[in-house]
């Protein structure tokens, strides 16, 4: 089966998702229970399309991981020193440390990134967050007394259900039933459509979240929105610079810029001042607007070539 042709509709997915998300945001908040299953499906279709046994840790991965670890803590310490409200510093920290979105592979590969590179970093980045985040939360936020191991298990449980399970299933398929794996890999093009539904629900949930938490907090909400826009632009730009050094500009930009904001919102709500999670909500909007522009631009180039 040939890869699904999405060139005629993919550029319109995000604008439609934003409009529907605004109009139906209350319904999206109710339907958020579907998101883990959709993300699981996206990852499974991606994992079966690559040889998991050949994935390797590279210098590229090390640079990206170090960037997230060092800059997230450094930005927190700097902003916390100059800002009277720790909420802003916590939001920026979480926006940088937040793991790469599981659906990143859909956009990155559509734009021309190497599938193996994106897949490998998705795994490494989520594991890194499981270890580094509890360390940060031991001296930042509202749950500093929570033991490291308890915090680690809490975060790992949430991440592993979405990341580890499809990874293990794909690995078992490739080892024991390669024909089944090859059959499923033919349908990797469907991940775009699954991502479209996921995007609609995520944006709707995000918009609903901003509406709920924005009441009575206009000043800090505006500050979080502006800071999230600057952070989003900076991460995509710096990621592309790092990616260029290693021969995959697109992968670098997407892996640093495209975040699992749902995971970030959850961690901020549990460990930090709850209002800091609005930073991630705004970030979700900005990153998807940029992704929509990238898809639109790619589609325009393809039509003129």
Secondary structure, 3 states (H helix, E strand, C coil): CCCCCCCCCHHHHHHHHHHHHHHCHHHHHHHHHHHHHHHHHHHHHHHCCCCHHHCCCCHHHHHHHHHHHHHHHHHHHHHHHHCCCHHHHHHHHHHHHCCECCCHHHHHHHHCCCHHHHHHHHHHHHHHHHHHHHHHHCCCCCCCCCCHHHHHHHHHHHHHCCCHHHHHHHHHHHHHCHHHHHHHHCCHHHHHHHHHHHHHHHHHHHHHHHHHHCCCCHHHHHHHHHHHHHHHHHHHHHHHHHHHHCCCHHHHHHHHHCECHHHHHHHHHHHCCHHHHHHHHHHHHHHHHHHHHHHHHHHHHHHHC
